Amino acid sequence: MAGEPLIENAPATDLSYRVFAGPTVIVTGKSPILNVKEQKTYDFRWACVYVTGKDGWLLAVSQATRLSA
């Protein structure tokens, strides 16, 4: 994946934060990602789950799905 765009570095819109006990936070959003081979940008919907650890917030899991054109 060297040189491929990363969802973590993409601009985000439609952000939503849900805070749970623990503390745990689920963040969802939408980001445009450039497909380098096609030179075409696609929108992705993504979700990240953060939990607190000894040194602060930790990313527990993330997932992204390309939206239909």
PDB file of N, H, CA, C and O in Angstrom:
ATOM      1  N   MET A   1       0.816  -1.187   0.000  1.00  0.00           N
ATOM      2  CA  MET A   1       0.000   0.000   0.000  1.00  0.00           C
ATOM      3  C   MET A   1       0.865   1.259   0.000  1.00  0.00           C
ATOM      4  O   MET A   1       0.364   2.364   0.211  1.00  0.00           O
ATOM      5  N   ALA A   2       2.140   1.091  -0.233  1.00  0.00           N
ATOM      6  H   ALA A   2       2.547   0.194  -0.405  1.00  0.00           H
ATOM      7  CA  ALA A   2       3.033   2.242  -0.262  1.00  0.00           C
ATOM      8  C   ALA A   2       2.562   3.230  -1.322  1.00  0.00           C
ATOM      9  O   ALA A   2       2.330   2.851  -2.470  1.00  0.00           O
ATOM     10  N   GLY A   3       2.424   4.476  -0.945  1.00  0.00           N
ATOM     11  H   GLY A   3       2.613   4.785  -0.013  1.00  0.00           H
ATOM     12  CA  GLY A   3       2.001   5.508  -1.872  1.00  0.00           C
ATOM     13  C   GLY A   3       0.502   5.636  -2.034  1.00  0.00           C
ATOM     14  O   GLY A   3       0.031   6.590  -2.654  1.00  0.00           O
ATOM     15  N   GLU A   4      -0.261   4.700  -1.492  1.00  0.00           N
ATOM     16  H   GLU A   4       0.121   3.925  -0.989  1.00  0.00           H
ATOM     17  CA  GLU A   4      -1.719   4.761  -1.589  1.00  0.00           C
ATOM     18  C   GLU A   4      -2.254   5.759  -0.558  1.00  0.00           C
ATOM     19  O   GLU A   4      -1.707   5.860   0.540  1.00  0.00           O
ATOM     20  N   PRO A   5      -3.316   6.498  -0.898  1.00  0.00           N
ATOM     21  CA  PRO A   5      -3.926   7.412   0.069  1.00  0.00           C
ATOM     22  C   PRO A   5      -4.489   6.639   1.263  1.00  0.00           C
ATOM     23  O   PRO A   5      -4.960   5.512   1.109  1.00  0.00           O
ATOM     24  N   LEU A   6      -4.441   7.233   2.428  1.00  0.00           N
ATOM     25  H   LEU A   6      -4.058   8.148   2.553  1.00  0.00           H
ATOM     26  CA  LEU A   6      -4.943   6.610   3.647  1.00  0.00           C
ATOM     27  C   LEU A   6      -6.182   7.343   4.133  1.00  0.00           C
ATOM     28  O   LEU A   6      -6.240   8.572   4.081  1.00  0.00           O
ATOM     29  N   ILE A   7      -7.169   6.598   4.604  1.00  0.00           N
ATOM     30  H   ILE A   7      -7.122   5.600   4.646  1.00  0.00           H
ATOM     31  CA  ILE A   7      -8.397   7.192   5.117  1.00  0.00           C
ATOM     32  C   ILE A   7      -8.087   8.093   6.311  1.00  0.00           C
ATOM     33  O   ILE A   7      -8.779   9.088   6.527  1.00  0.00           O
ATOM     34  N   GLU A   8      -7.060   7.759   7.085  1.00  0.00           N
ATOM     35  H   GLU A   8      -6.498   6.951   6.910  1.00  0.00           H
ATOM     36  CA  GLU A   8      -6.703   8.543   8.267  1.00  0.00           C
ATOM     37  C   GLU A   8      -6.196   9.937   7.906  1.00  0.00           C
ATOM     38  O   GLU A   8      -6.243  10.844   8.738  1.00  0.00           O
ATOM     39  N   ASN A   9      -5.712  10.121   6.676  1.00  0.00           N
ATOM     40  H   ASN A   9      -5.674   9.385   6.000  1.00  0.00           H
ATOM     41  CA  ASN A   9      -5.176  11.413   6.251  1.00  0.00           C
ATOM     42  C   ASN A   9      -6.143  12.211   5.381  1.00  0.00           C
ATOM     43  O   ASN A   9      -5.834  13.336   4.986  1.00  0.00           O
ATOM     44  N   ALA A  10      -7.293  11.649   5.082  1.00  0.00           N
ATOM     45  H   ALA A  10      -7.543  10.736   5.403  1.00  0.00           H
ATOM     46  CA  ALA A  10      -8.252  12.294   4.179  1.00  0.00           C
ATOM     47  C   ALA A  10      -9.086  13.332   4.930  1.00  0.00           C
ATOM     48  O   ALA A  10      -9.304  13.202   6.134  1.00  0.00           O
ATOM     49  N   PRO A  11      -9.549  14.359   4.222  1.00  0.00           N
ATOM     50  CA  PRO A  11     -10.468  15.307   4.855  1.00  0.00           C
ATOM     51  C   PRO A  11     -11.778  14.590   5.201  1.00  0.00           C
ATOM     52  O   PRO A  11     -12.196  13.679   4.486  1.00  0.00           O
ATOM     53  N   ALA A  12     -12.414  14.997   6.282  1.00  0.00           N
ATOM     54  H   ALA A  12     -12.074  15.737   6.863  1.00  0.00           H
ATOM     55  CA  ALA A  12     -13.621  14.308   6.752  1.00  0.00           C
ATOM     56  C   ALA A  12     -14.812  15.263   6.816  1.00  0.00           C
ATOM     57  O   ALA A  12     -14.670  16.437   7.159  1.00  0.00           O
ATOM     58  N   THR A  13     -15.978  14.738   6.479  1.00  0.00           N
ATOM     59  H   THR A  13     -16.094  13.785   6.200  1.00  0.00           H
ATOM     60  CA  THR A  13     -17.239  15.464   6.616  1.00  0.00           C
ATOM     61  C   THR A  13     -18.235  14.545   7.316  1.00  0.00           C
ATOM     62  O   THR A  13     -17.944  13.376   7.568  1.00  0.00           O
ATOM     63  N   ASP A  14     -19.401  15.080   7.623  1.00  0.00           N
ATOM     64  H   ASP A  14     -19.637  16.030   7.418  1.00  0.00           H
ATOM     65  CA  ASP A  14     -20.484  14.300   8.255  1.00  0.00           C
ATOM     66  C   ASP A  14     -20.012  13.609   9.528  1.00  0.00           C
ATOM     67  O   ASP A  14     -20.387  12.465   9.783  1.00  0.00           O
ATOM     68  N   LEU A  15     -19.192  14.290  10.331  1.00  0.00           N
ATOM     69  H   LEU A  15     -18.887  15.219  10.124  1.00  0.00           H
ATOM     70  CA  LEU A  15     -18.657  13.675  11.550  1.00  0.00           C
ATOM     71  C   LEU A  15     -19.739  13.517  12.606  1.00  0.00           C
ATOM     72  O   LEU A  15     -20.583  14.392  12.804  1.00  0.00           O
ATOM     73  N   SER A  16     -19.685  12.374  13.275  1.00  0.00           N
ATOM     74  H   SER A  16     -19.000  11.664  13.114  1.00  0.00           H
ATOM     75  CA  SER A  16     -20.587  12.073  14.378  1.00  0.00           C
ATOM     76  C   SER A  16     -19.777  11.406  15.477  1.00  0.00           C
ATOM     77  O   SER A  16     -18.960  10.524  15.211  1.00  0.00           O
ATOM     78  N   TYR A  17     -20.007  11.834  16.721  1.00  0.00           N
ATOM     79  H   TYR A  17     -20.671  12.550  16.937  1.00  0.00           H
ATOM     80  CA  TYR A  17     -19.304  11.280  17.879  1.00  0.00           C
ATOM     81  C   TYR A  17     -20.329  10.705  18.842  1.00  0.00           C
ATOM     82  O   TYR A  17     -21.296  11.377  19.202  1.00  0.00           O
ATOM     83  N   ARG A  18     -20.118   9.463  19.259  1.00  0.00           N
ATOM     84  H   ARG A  18     -19.332   8.917  18.967  1.00  0.00           H
ATOM     85  CA  ARG A  18     -20.975   8.841  20.270  1.00  0.00           C
ATOM     86  C   ARG A  18     -20.093   8.400  21.429  1.00  0.00           C
ATOM     87  O   ARG A  18     -19.173   7.603  21.250  1.00  0.00           O
ATOM     88  N   VAL A  19     -20.378   8.920  22.618  1.00  0.00           N
ATOM     89  H   VAL A  19     -21.126   9.568  22.764  1.00  0.00           H
ATOM     90  CA  VAL A  19     -19.568   8.652  23.799  1.00  0.00           C
ATOM     91  C   VAL A  19     -20.274   7.604  24.656  1.00  0.00           C
ATOM     92  O   VAL A  19     -21.469   7.710  24.930  1.00  0.00           O
ATOM     93  N   PHE A  20     -19.509   6.584  25.076  1.00  0.00           N
ATOM     94  H   PHE A  20     -18.537   6.498  24.854  1.00  0.00           H
ATOM     95  CA  PHE A  20     -20.033   5.507  25.896  1.00  0.00           C
ATOM     96  C   PHE A  20     -19.225   5.406  27.182  1.00  0.00           C
ATOM     97  O   PHE A  20     -18.187   6.052  27.323  1.00  0.00           O
ATOM     98  N   ALA A  21     -19.706   4.592  28.122  1.00  0.00           N
ATOM     99  H   ALA A  21     -20.550   4.067  28.008  1.00  0.00           H
ATOM    100  CA  ALA A  21     -18.981   4.353  29.368  1.00  0.00           C
ATOM    101  C   ALA A  21     -17.673   3.657  29.050  1.00  0.00           C
ATOM    102  O   ALA A  21     -17.555   2.974  28.033  1.00  0.00           O
ATOM    103  N   GLY A  22     -16.719   3.827  29.896  1.00  0.00           N
ATOM    104  H   GLY A  22     -16.815   4.382  30.723  1.00  0.00           H
ATOM    105  CA  GLY A  22     -15.458   3.107  29.702  1.00  0.00           C
ATOM    106  C   GLY A  22     -14.223   3.932  29.867  1.00  0.00           C
ATOM    107  O   GLY A  22     -13.325   3.425  30.540  1.00  0.00           O
ATOM    108  N   PRO A  23     -14.033   5.114  29.364  1.00  0.00           N
ATOM    109  CA  PRO A  23     -14.797   5.725  28.283  1.00  0.00           C
ATOM    110  C   PRO A  23     -14.404   5.191  26.912  1.00  0.00           C
ATOM    111  O   PRO A  23     -13.246   4.876  26.638  1.00  0.00           O
ATOM    112  N   THR A  24     -15.402   5.106  26.086  1.00  0.00           N
ATOM    113  H   THR A  24     -16.343   5.361  26.308  1.00  0.00           H
ATOM    114  CA  THR A  24     -15.258   4.648  24.708  1.00  0.00           C
ATOM    115  C   THR A  24     -15.965   5.655  23.812  1.00  0.00           C
ATOM    116  O   THR A  24     -17.028   6.163  24.169  1.00  0.00           O
ATOM    117  N   VAL A  25     -15.386   5.949  22.651  1.00  0.00           N
ATOM    118  H   VAL A  25     -14.523   5.537  22.360  1.00  0.00           H
ATOM    119  CA  VAL A  25     -15.992   6.877  21.701  1.00  0.00           C
ATOM    120  C   VAL A  25     -16.013   6.219  20.324  1.00  0.00           C
ATOM    121  O   VAL A  25     -15.017   5.647  19.881  1.00  0.00           O
ATOM    122  N   ILE A  26     -17.163   6.307  19.653  1.00  0.00           N
ATOM    123  H   ILE A  26     -17.973   6.771  20.012  1.00  0.00           H
ATOM    124  CA  ILE A  26     -17.270   5.867  18.266  1.00  0.00           C
ATOM    125  C   ILE A  26     -17.389   7.120  17.408  1.00  0.00           C
ATOM    126  O   ILE A  26     -18.253   7.966  17.640  1.00  0.00           O
ATOM    127  N   VAL A  27     -16.524   7.227  16.428  1.00  0.00           N
ATOM    128  H   VAL A  27     -15.822   6.540  16.239  1.00  0.00           H
ATOM    129  CA  VAL A  27     -16.521   8.357  15.505  1.00  0.00           C
ATOM    130  C   VAL A  27     -16.840   7.823  14.113  1.00  0.00           C
ATOM    131  O   VAL A  27     -16.229   6.857  13.657  1.00  0.00           O
ATOM    132  N   THR A  28     -17.801   8.459  13.439  1.00  0.00           N
ATOM    133  H   THR A  28     -18.297   9.244  13.809  1.00  0.00           H
ATOM    134  CA  THR A  28     -18.113   8.082  12.063  1.00  0.00           C
ATOM    135  C   THR A  28     -18.001   9.319  11.185  1.00  0.00           C
ATOM    136  O   THR A  28     -18.142  10.448  11.655  1.00  0.00           O
ATOM    137  N   GLY A  29     -17.746   9.089   9.902  1.00  0.00           N
ATOM    138  H   GLY A  29     -17.632   8.172   9.519  1.00  0.00           H
ATOM    139  CA  GLY A  29     -17.635  10.206   8.974  1.00  0.00           C
ATOM    140  C   GLY A  29     -17.586   9.727   7.540  1.00  0.00           C
ATOM    141  O   GLY A  29     -17.728   8.538   7.253  1.00  0.00           O
ATOM    142  N   LYS A  30     -17.382  10.678   6.649  1.00  0.00           N
ATOM    143  H   LYS A  30     -17.267  11.644   6.882  1.00  0.00           H
ATOM    144  CA  LYS A  30     -17.284  10.390   5.221  1.00  0.00           C
ATOM    145  C   LYS A  30     -16.060  11.123   4.689  1.00  0.00           C
ATOM    146  O   LYS A  30     -15.815  12.273   5.052  1.00  0.00           O
ATOM    147  N   SER A  31     -15.287  10.455   3.823  1.00  0.00           N
ATOM    148  H   SER A  31     -15.487   9.520   3.527  1.00  0.00           H
ATOM    149  CA  SER A  31     -14.063  11.043   3.277  1.00  0.00           C
ATOM    150  C   SER A  31     -13.885  10.657   1.815  1.00  0.00           C
ATOM    151  O   SER A  31     -14.179   9.527   1.425  1.00  0.00           O
ATOM    152  N   PRO A  32     -13.397  11.612   0.995  1.00  0.00           N
ATOM    153  CA  PRO A  32     -13.057  11.283  -0.387  1.00  0.00           C
ATOM    154  C   PRO A  32     -11.649  10.701  -0.448  1.00  0.00           C
ATOM    155  O   PRO A  32     -10.730  11.226   0.181  1.00  0.00           O
ATOM    156  N   ILE A  33     -11.478   9.615  -1.206  1.00  0.00           N
ATOM    157  H   ILE A  33     -12.225   9.189  -1.717  1.00  0.00           H
ATOM    158  CA  ILE A  33     -10.164   8.980  -1.362  1.00  0.00           C
ATOM    159  C   ILE A  33      -9.887   8.813  -2.849  1.00  0.00           C
ATOM    160  O   ILE A  33     -10.741   8.344  -3.602  1.00  0.00           O
ATOM    161  N   LEU A  34      -8.699   9.198  -3.260  1.00  0.00           N
ATOM    162  H   LEU A  34      -8.005   9.579  -2.648  1.00  0.00           H
ATOM    163  CA  LEU A  34      -8.284   9.069  -4.652  1.00  0.00           C
ATOM    164  C   LEU A  34      -7.797   7.651  -4.919  1.00  0.00           C
ATOM    165  O   LEU A  34      -6.912   7.152  -4.225  1.00  0.00           O
ATOM    166  N   ASN A  35      -8.382   7.000  -5.934  1.00  0.00           N
ATOM    167  H   ASN A  35      -9.101   7.405  -6.498  1.00  0.00           H
ATOM    168  CA  ASN A  35      -7.878   5.723  -6.408  1.00  0.00           C
ATOM    169  C   ASN A  35      -6.748   6.058  -7.387  1.00  0.00           C
ATOM    170  O   ASN A  35      -6.994   6.557  -8.485  1.00  0.00           O
ATOM    171  N   VAL A  36      -5.517   5.780  -6.977  1.00  0.00           N
ATOM    172  H   VAL A  36      -5.317   5.375  -6.085  1.00  0.00           H
ATOM    173  CA  VAL A  36      -4.340   6.193  -7.745  1.00  0.00           C
ATOM    174  C   VAL A  36      -4.330   5.565  -9.136  1.00  0.00           C
ATOM    175  O   VAL A  36      -4.006   6.243 -10.111  1.00  0.00           O
ATOM    176  N   LYS A  37      -4.677   4.291  -9.245  1.00  0.00           N
ATOM    177  H   LYS A  37      -4.940   3.740  -8.453  1.00  0.00           H
ATOM    178  CA  LYS A  37      -4.643   3.602 -10.536  1.00  0.00           C
ATOM    179  C   LYS A  37      -5.661   4.177 -11.518  1.00  0.00           C
ATOM    180  O   LYS A  37      -5.369   4.330 -12.704  1.00  0.00           O
ATOM    181  N   GLU A  38      -6.863   4.494 -11.019  1.00  0.00           N
ATOM    182  H   GLU A  38      -7.101   4.370 -10.056  1.00  0.00           H
ATOM    183  CA  GLU A  38      -7.928   5.017 -11.879  1.00  0.00           C
ATOM    184  C   GLU A  38      -7.904   6.535 -12.002  1.00  0.00           C
ATOM    185  O   GLU A  38      -8.537   7.100 -12.894  1.00  0.00           O
ATOM    186  N   GLN A  39      -7.163   7.207 -11.090  1.00  0.00           N
ATOM    187  H   GLN A  39      -6.649   6.749 -10.365  1.00  0.00           H
ATOM    188  CA  GLN A  39      -7.177   8.662 -11.007  1.00  0.00           C
ATOM    189  C   GLN A  39      -8.613   9.183 -10.859  1.00  0.00           C
ATOM    190  O   GLN A  39      -9.016  10.162 -11.487  1.00  0.00           O
ATOM    191  N   LYS A  40      -9.373   8.477  -9.991  1.00  0.00           N
ATOM    192  H   LYS A  40      -9.046   7.682  -9.481  1.00  0.00           H
ATOM    193  CA  LYS A  40     -10.753   8.841  -9.717  1.00  0.00           C
ATOM    194  C   LYS A  40     -10.959   8.856  -8.205  1.00  0.00           C
ATOM    195  O   LYS A  40     -10.427   8.008  -7.490  1.00  0.00           O
ATOM    196  N   THR A  41     -11.731   9.824  -7.726  1.00  0.00           N
ATOM    197  H   THR A  41     -12.163  10.513  -8.307  1.00  0.00           H
ATOM    198  CA  THR A  41     -11.997   9.942  -6.293  1.00  0.00           C
ATOM    199  C   THR A  41     -13.320   9.271  -5.954  1.00  0.00           C
ATOM    200  O   THR A  41     -14.321   9.457  -6.645  1.00  0.00           O
ATOM    201  N   TYR A  42     -13.310   8.489  -4.882  1.00  0.00           N
ATOM    202  H   TYR A  42     -12.497   8.338  -4.320  1.00  0.00           H
ATOM    203  CA  TYR A  42     -14.509   7.810  -4.381  1.00  0.00           C
ATOM    204  C   TYR A  42     -14.761   8.247  -2.950  1.00  0.00           C
ATOM    205  O   TYR A  42     -13.819   8.503  -2.200  1.00  0.00           O
ATOM    206  N   ASP A  43     -16.038   8.333  -2.565  1.00  0.00           N
ATOM    207  H   ASP A  43     -16.803   8.124  -3.174  1.00  0.00           H
ATOM    208  CA  ASP A  43     -16.393   8.622  -1.178  1.00  0.00           C
ATOM    209  C   ASP A  43     -16.413   7.336  -0.371  1.00  0.00           C
ATOM    210  O   ASP A  43     -16.872   6.297  -0.845  1.00  0.00           O
ATOM    211  N   PHE A  44     -15.913   7.418   0.849  1.00  0.00           N
ATOM    212  H   PHE A  44     -15.541   8.263   1.234  1.00  0.00           H
ATOM    213  CA  PHE A  44     -15.914   6.307   1.793  1.00  0.00           C
ATOM    214  C   PHE A  44     -16.623   6.727   3.064  1.00  0.00           C
ATOM    215  O   PHE A  44     -16.431   7.842   3.549  1.00  0.00           O
ATOM    216  N   ARG A  45     -17.435   5.844   3.601  1.00  0.00           N
ATOM    217  H   ARG A  45     -17.591   4.938   3.207  1.00  0.00           H
ATOM    218  CA  ARG A  45     -18.023   6.000   4.928  1.00  0.00           C
ATOM    219  C   ARG A  45     -17.149   5.187   5.863  1.00  0.00           C
ATOM    220  O   ARG A  45     -16.786   4.055   5.542  1.00  0.00           O
ATOM    221  N   TRP A  46     -16.804   5.747   7.020  1.00  0.00           N
ATOM    222  H   TRP A  46     -17.099   6.666   7.281  1.00  0.00           H
ATOM    223  CA  TRP A  46     -15.882   5.051   7.918  1.00  0.00           C
ATOM    224  C   TRP A  46     -16.335   5.178   9.371  1.00  0.00           C
ATOM    225  O   TRP A  46     -17.125   6.051   9.729  1.00  0.00           O
ATOM    226  N   ALA A  47     -15.805   4.275  10.190  1.00  0.00           N
ATOM    227  H   ALA A  47     -15.163   3.565   9.900  1.00  0.00           H
ATOM    228  CA  ALA A  47     -16.072   4.281  11.629  1.00  0.00           C
ATOM    229  C   ALA A  47     -14.790   3.918  12.367  1.00  0.00           C
ATOM    230  O   ALA A  47     -14.036   3.047  11.934  1.00  0.00           O
ATOM    231  N   CYS A  48     -14.553   4.595  13.482  1.00  0.00           N
ATOM    232  H   CYS A  48     -15.165   5.303  13.834  1.00  0.00           H
ATOM    233  CA  CYS A  48     -13.404   4.316  14.351  1.00  0.00           C
ATOM    234  C   CYS A  48     -13.901   4.200  15.781  1.00  0.00           C
ATOM    235  O   CYS A  48     -14.764   4.965  16.211  1.00  0.00           O
ATOM    236  N   VAL A  49     -13.359   3.247  16.512  1.00  0.00           N
ATOM    237  H   VAL A  49     -12.658   2.625  16.163  1.00  0.00           H
ATOM    238  CA  VAL A  49     -13.683   3.080  17.928  1.00  0.00           C
ATOM    239  C   VAL A  49     -12.418   3.385  18.726  1.00  0.00           C
ATOM    240  O   VAL A  49     -11.376   2.761  18.527  1.00  0.00           O
ATOM    241  N   TYR A  50     -12.528   4.360  19.635  1.00  0.00           N
ATOM    242  H   TYR A  50     -13.374   4.867  19.797  1.00  0.00           H
ATOM    243  CA  TYR A  50     -11.413   4.744  20.500  1.00  0.00           C
ATOM    244  C   TYR A  50     -11.742   4.359  21.939  1.00  0.00           C
ATOM    245  O   TYR A  50     -12.882   4.488  22.385  1.00  0.00           O
ATOM    246  N   VAL A  51     -10.731   3.887  22.654  1.00  0.00           N
ATOM    247  H   VAL A  51      -9.805   3.782  22.292  1.00  0.00           H
ATOM    248  CA  VAL A  51     -10.855   3.574  24.073  1.00  0.00           C
ATOM    249  C   VAL A  51      -9.708   4.265  24.808  1.00  0.00           C
ATOM    250  O   VAL A  51      -8.686   4.599  24.208  1.00  0.00           O
ATOM    251  N   THR A  52      -9.885   4.475  26.106  1.00  0.00           N
ATOM    252  H   THR A  52     -10.714   4.204  26.594  1.00  0.00           H
ATOM    253  CA  THR A  52      -8.795   5.074  26.863  1.00  0.00           C
ATOM    254  C   THR A  52      -7.855   3.990  27.364  1.00  0.00           C
ATOM    255  O   THR A  52      -8.276   2.915  27.792  1.00  0.00           O
ATOM    256  N   GLY A  53      -6.595   4.303  27.299  1.00  0.00           N
ATOM    257  H   GLY A  53      -6.253   5.176  26.952  1.00  0.00           H
ATOM    258  CA  GLY A  53      -5.552   3.404  27.787  1.00  0.00           C
ATOM    259  C   GLY A  53      -4.685   4.129  28.788  1.00  0.00           C
ATOM    260  O   GLY A  53      -4.986   5.255  29.184  1.00  0.00           O
ATOM    261  N   LYS A  54      -3.627   3.494  29.190  1.00  0.00           N
ATOM    262  H   LYS A  54      -3.383   2.580  28.868  1.00  0.00           H
ATOM    263  CA  LYS A  54      -2.708   4.062  30.178  1.00  0.00           C
ATOM    264  C   LYS A  54      -2.152   5.413  29.724  1.00  0.00           C
ATOM    265  O   LYS A  54      -1.971   6.317  30.540  1.00  0.00           O
ATOM    266  N   ASP A  55      -1.883   5.548  28.426  1.00  0.00           N
ATOM    267  H   ASP A  55      -2.031   4.813  27.763  1.00  0.00           H
ATOM    268  CA  ASP A  55      -1.273   6.766  27.904  1.00  0.00           C
ATOM    269  C   ASP A  55      -2.258   7.676  27.167  1.00  0.00           C
ATOM    270  O   ASP A  55      -1.832   8.582  26.451  1.00  0.00           O
ATOM    271  N   GLY A  56      -3.560   7.455  27.326  1.00  0.00           N
ATOM    272  H   GLY A  56      -3.907   6.719  27.908  1.00  0.00           H
ATOM    273  CA  GLY A  56      -4.560   8.293  26.666  1.00  0.00           C
ATOM    274  C   GLY A  56      -5.400   7.502  25.680  1.00  0.00           C
ATOM    275  O   GLY A  56      -5.547   6.288  25.818  1.00  0.00           O
ATOM    276  N   TRP A  57      -5.950   8.185  24.684  1.00  0.00           N
ATOM    277  H   TRP A  57      -5.831   9.171  24.571  1.00  0.00           H
ATOM    278  CA  TRP A  57      -6.844   7.556  23.722  1.00  0.00           C
ATOM    279  C   TRP A  57      -6.085   6.622  22.789  1.00  0.00           C
ATOM    280  O   TRP A  57      -5.000   6.944  22.306  1.00  0.00           O
ATOM    281  N   LEU A  58      -6.685   5.451  22.545  1.00  0.00           N
ATOM    282  H   LEU A  58      -7.567   5.189  22.938  1.00  0.00           H
ATOM    283  CA  LEU A  58      -6.118   4.444  21.642  1.00  0.00           C
ATOM    284  C   LEU A  58      -7.170   4.056  20.608  1.00  0.00           C
ATOM    285  O   LEU A  58      -8.351   3.924  20.929  1.00  0.00           O
ATOM    286  N   LEU A  59      -6.730   3.877  19.372  1.00  0.00           N
ATOM    287  H   LEU A  59      -5.771   3.985  19.111  1.00  0.00           H
ATOM    288  CA  LEU A  59      -7.625   3.396  18.327  1.00  0.00           C
ATOM    289  C   LEU A  59      -7.773   1.893  18.492  1.00  0.00           C
ATOM    290  O   LEU A  59      -6.801   1.154  18.339  1.00  0.00           O
ATOM    291  N   ALA A  60      -8.983   1.430  18.802  1.00  0.00           N
ATOM    292  H   ALA A  60      -9.773   2.029  18.927  1.00  0.00           H
ATOM    293  CA  ALA A  60      -9.223   0.001  19.009  1.00  0.00           C
ATOM    294  C   ALA A  60      -9.505  -0.701  17.688  1.00  0.00           C
ATOM    295  O   ALA A  60      -8.996  -1.794  17.441  1.00  0.00           O
ATOM    296  N   VAL A  61     -10.325  -0.069  16.829  1.00  0.00           N
ATOM    297  H   VAL A  61     -10.739   0.819  17.029  1.00  0.00           H
ATOM    298  CA  VAL A  61     -10.678  -0.673  15.545  1.00  0.00           C
ATOM    299  C   VAL A  61     -11.174   0.423  14.611  1.00  0.00           C
ATOM    300  O   VAL A  61     -11.765   1.411  15.049  1.00  0.00           O
ATOM    301  N   SER A  62     -10.925   0.234  13.317  1.00  0.00           N
ATOM    302  H   SER A  62     -10.445  -0.568  12.962  1.00  0.00           H
ATOM    303  CA  SER A  62     -11.475   1.151  12.322  1.00  0.00           C
ATOM    304  C   SER A  62     -11.902   0.349  11.106  1.00  0.00           C
ATOM    305  O   SER A  62     -11.387  -0.740  10.854  1.00  0.00           O
ATOM    306  N   GLN A  63     -12.852   0.898  10.350  1.00  0.00           N
ATOM    307  H   GLN A  63     -13.270   1.783  10.554  1.00  0.00           H
ATOM    308  CA  GLN A  63     -13.379   0.215   9.177  1.00  0.00           C
ATOM    309  C   GLN A  63     -13.850   1.286   8.200  1.00  0.00           C
ATOM    310  O   GLN A  63     -14.408   2.307   8.603  1.00  0.00           O
ATOM    311  N   ALA A  64     -13.620   1.042   6.910  1.00  0.00           N
ATOM    312  H   ALA A  64     -13.167   0.212   6.583  1.00  0.00           H
ATOM    313  CA  ALA A  64     -14.079   1.984   5.877  1.00  0.00           C
ATOM    314  C   ALA A  64     -14.707   1.194   4.723  1.00  0.00           C
ATOM    315  O   ALA A  64     -14.237   0.117   4.356  1.00  0.00           O
ATOM    316  N   THR A  65     -15.778   1.758   4.166  1.00  0.00           N
ATOM    317  H   THR A  65     -16.160   2.632   4.464  1.00  0.00           H
ATOM    318  CA  THR A  65     -16.488   1.131   3.051  1.00  0.00           C
ATOM    319  C   THR A  65     -16.693   2.161   1.956  1.00  0.00           C
ATOM    320  O   THR A  65     -17.153   3.273   2.216  1.00  0.00           O
ATOM    321  N   ARG A  66     -16.350   1.789   0.732  1.00  0.00           N
ATOM    322  H   ARG A  66     -15.977   0.886   0.521  1.00  0.00           H
ATOM    323  CA  ARG A  66     -16.565   2.694  -0.403  1.00  0.00           C
ATOM    324  C   ARG A  66     -18.055   2.787  -0.696  1.00  0.00           C
ATOM    325  O   ARG A  66     -18.746   1.769  -0.747  1.00  0.00           O
ATOM    326  N   LEU A  67     -18.547   3.999  -0.886  1.00  0.00           N
ATOM    327  H   LEU A  67     -17.986   4.825  -0.845  1.00  0.00           H
ATOM    328  CA  LEU A  67     -19.948   4.217  -1.199  1.00  0.00           C
ATOM    329  C   LEU A  67     -20.167   4.017  -2.700  1.00  0.00           C
ATOM    330  O   LEU A  67     -19.266   4.245  -3.506  1.00  0.00           O
ATOM    331  N   SER A  68     -21.354   3.595  -3.051  1.00  0.00           N
ATOM    332  H   SER A  68     -22.086   3.409  -2.396  1.00  0.00           H
ATOM    333  CA  SER A  68     -21.695   3.378  -4.460  1.00  0.00           C
ATOM    334  C   SER A  68     -21.703   4.706  -5.186  1.00  0.00           C
ATOM    335  O   SER A  68     -22.036   5.747  -4.620  1.00  0.00           O
ATOM    336  N   ALA A  69     -21.333   4.647  -6.442  1.00  0.00           N
ATOM    337  H   ALA A  69     -21.063   3.801  -6.903  1.00  0.00           H
ATOM    338  CA  ALA A  69     -21.303   5.882  -7.263  1.00  0.00           C
ATOM    339  C   ALA A  69     -22.665   6.341  -7.632  1.00  0.00           C
ATOM    340  O   ALA A  69     -22.810   7.356  -8.314  1.00  0.00           O
TER     341      ALA A  69
END
